[in-house]
Every structure is written in C-alpha cells, then in structure tokens.
Amino acid sequence: MSEIPDDLRYTADHEWAKLTEGNTVRVGITDYAQSSLGDIVFVSVHDVGGSVSSGDTFGEVESTKSVSDLYSPLSGVVKARNEELDSQPELLNNDPYGAGWIAEIEVVDPAELDNLLDAAAYRQATAD
C-alpha cells in the first residue's frame, strides 16, 4: 500500500501539493505514482518564472518504463525547481514527499487547494 500523508492535497493525476509559506505551494508526485513509474531517471520542469494554470503540464518525469507529464495542481508562477533532481532523479523514488519534491509554485489563489483531494479521497481513488 502506498504512503499517503494526511497533511497534503492530491490530484487525480497523482501529484501532491502542500502550502509551505505565504502563497507558495510545494509540488511533487505521490508514492503511488513513483511506484507505478518504476526507476526514475530524469525530471524536467518548465522554466522558473513561467506561468501555469491548474491542469496544465509543467514538466515531465522519465522512468525506465515511460515518460509521464507533470500537471500543475494550481494556477500561478513556477517559483523554484528542485535542482537536486538533476543529479539525483532517484530522490523521487526514495523520498517522494520530502527530498523528492519537484517544484514550488507561487499560487494566485491558495483557496484552490480546497479543490484538490484530501488524503482520504486520494486513498479511495487509488484503492485497488
């Protein structure tokens, strides 16, 4: 069974989001997603400073099995990307909710978090 922390919000596309400070939301992929992808070998994020809308692609994750798009859970501006992933993409496999975060987005409206799934709803969505 995949790890699903209670303090995060989730998308049906298996991204997680966490409000860190002010209007900044840290984003990554879930444990469920990384285990489905297999060994992750490359992560790319669109340009820092670029605008994203909820549901837009903002990068991709490449694994030994496939390439998958990353979808922004919220609207805003990409404020930062996790540069550690350039040399250590396996952080997504080893610590998807910690050191394996992907990007930080300065969101237009933090209330958009309420539109995402809570942990209980995401657990139900990923139940086998």
Secondary structure, DSSP 8 states (H G I E B T S, - for coil): -----TT-EE-TTSEEEEEEETTEEEEEE-HHHHHHH-SEEEEEE--TT-EE-TT-EEEEEEESS-EEEEE-SS-EEEEEE-THHHH-TTHHHH-TTTTT--EEEEES-GGGGGGSB-HHHHHHHH--
